[in-house]
């Protein structure tokens, strides 16, 4: 995965455990939806991704004493294969 990759959320399990963040206006991705990776956030034990389609407010994380925009664990997503370029010429046939 890299910045700009298209990903699909495949696991939204235990979002309920993050009710504290929902009350702060945090928007969560929806299972089955497709998103674009905006950037990465390296944590102590995980890699988080931020999405172009979701811009959340900065919140305080007491366990690391930092103010950050929340990210979502990379293992919740699968990268989608982007179609290769197709030229219109490949669809045009000459009639005789």
N, C-alpha and C positions, 0 to 999 in steps of 0.2 A: 504494500500500500504506500501511496505517496500523496502529497498535496495535489488536489485535483482529481484523485481517484473517485469513482462512483462506488458507493457502498450501500448495502441493504441491511437494515436492522433486523437481526434474526432472533434476538433475545431481549425481551423487556421484563424478564422475571425480576422480582423483588423491587420494582420501582416504588412500591408502597413503603419500603424502608426509608425512603428519602423524602417523606412528607415535609420535613423541616425546610427543604429547599423549594418545594412546590409553593409553600406559603410565602416565599421570597420572590415569587414570580418566575421561577426557573421553568423553562419549557423543555420537555423530554421528547426525544424522537419516538416515532410510532412504528411498531413492528410491521415489517412488510414494505415500509416506505423506502424510497431511494434518496440518498443524500450525497453531497460532495464534500470531501475532506478539505477543510480550511487550513488547519494546522494540527500539530501534535503537542501533547503535554506529558512529559516524563514524570512519573510518580515514583515513589519508593519501590512499589511492587507491581506496577502496571503502567501501561501506556494508554493515555487518553487521547481521544480525537475531538476536535471541535468541527462543527459542520457549517458550511456556507449558509444553509437554509435556517439555521437556528443561531441567533445571537442573544446570549443570556447576559444578565447583569453580573457585575463583579460581586462576589460574596466572600465572607471571611471564613476560612477553614481553620478552626481552632487546633486541630491535631497537627498541623504544620505551621501554624501561626502565619498565614499568608492570605492575601486578598487576590483572588483569581476568578476568571470566568470558568465555570464548571466545564469539565470535559467528560466524555463518555468512554468507558472501557472498550478498547479496541476489539476485545474478544466477543463483544456483542454484535459485531458486524461481519459481513462477508463482502469481499471485493467483487465487483461485477466486471465482466470482460466488456470492454468497449468495442463496438463494431469497427472493423477496418474501413478506411475510406473507400467509397464506391463512386466512380465517375459516371456521369450521365451517359457518356459515350458507350459504355458497356451495355446500355439498354436500348440504344438506337440501332435499328437495322435498316439497311437500305432496301427499298422496294424496287423491283425491276419492272 
